[in-house]
Structures are given as structure tokens and as C-alpha cells.
Amino acid sequence: MSTQEEYDFYAEKREGFEMLYMGKFVLIKGRALIGVYDHQDDVHREAALRYGAAGCLIRLVGEEKGRDK
């Protein structure tokens, strides 16, 4: 489960992430970008290996753009 800290970090960095990582998956833990992945399966596998059931945030960069229309 993600924490508010991870959501806030993503919101703060969103514009930069969109410039650098549009269409990729980001893995965030606390206030740190852990990794950037091309495929959803890869990011979920890495999150499970690193954190198990502990909270982290996985986001598809740019998915908000489609919702904003």
C-alpha cells in the first residue's frame, strides 16, 4: 500500500517525470525514485522482490494526461 508521502513525491516530480519517462512505469518508495521500467510486469516483479507486502508506489507516467481531457 502506498503512503501519502509517495503520492506527494510523485505529484512534486510529475512534470519532470513526464519529460523524461513518459509512457514508462516508475517505482517510488518514500521520497525516492527507485527505478524506471518499460513493462508493467517488470516493475511489479521488482517491487515484490524489494518490498514484499510493504508499501511503495507504481505509476505509469503520463496516465493522468488521458484523464485530464
Buried (B, 14 or more C-beta within 10 A) or exposed (E): EBBEBBEEBBEEBBEEBBEEBEEBBBBBBEEEBBBBBEEEEEBBEBBEEEEEEEEBBBBBBBEEEEEEE
